[in-house]
């Protein structure tokens, strides 16, 4: 059993949720942290939604927002994932976990230190394994997706979205201006190219391809011009909107591999 292993996962977006779900399912005690207003696109399959809703379920695993150590322990005892609104991940300092996973996906290191825990794992570019953390999981779609790196860096961010169903940049919805975001369609809706799916300060966010609306920001958030606010999947499989993606599953499995490998090497 792995229930003696305590893990703090920084971030609870869709890739982080793939990690959290995998670690929780094998019995680890997983605690997540998030921002006060996470800009999560694939929020139907992101535990970050618990920040707004209080409780959020993804594929049978429930995350609940907690405010103190008592409610955290209560959530863990109930088999749930406690989620702290904790932008600086201060819980790491007073909890002293066995493992820290930086799943913020900021594409640069926002403060993770290799001394934060006996095992520190990071997702994606912006880290150097052996300096900032003990291992990195490559998150770029392609041959090396999910590769565990123990020395060196992940592939750099290209700024180009990975292809899904033959589409890359056109599947991404972006804010036309800075301002207040309001959705007009819902995740799981089938949309056509040219349809308005949301507005930012009264200006339309328009789908550029046909497909299913796989991701959309939470209403009422303030966004910057050109910020990603949604995602249209040209494969148009509605069920994909509500289950963990192939990419998140691959990254979650690799994070589990890295954690178990590093813990064994230290025992």
Secondary structure, DSSP 8 states (H G I E B T S, - for coil): --TT-EEEEE--SHHHHHHHHHHHHTT-EEEEEE-TT---SSGGG-GGGHHHHSEEEETTEEEEEE-SHHHHHHHHHTT-EEEEE-TT-THHHHH--SEEEE----SS-SS--TTSSSEEEEESSS--BTTTBSEEE--SSSTTTT-EESSB------SS---BTTBSGGGEEE-SSSEEEEESS-TT-EE-TT-EEEEETTEEEE-SS-EEEEEE--TT-EE-TT-EEEEEETT--GGGGGS--HHHHHHHHHHHHHHHHHHHHH-
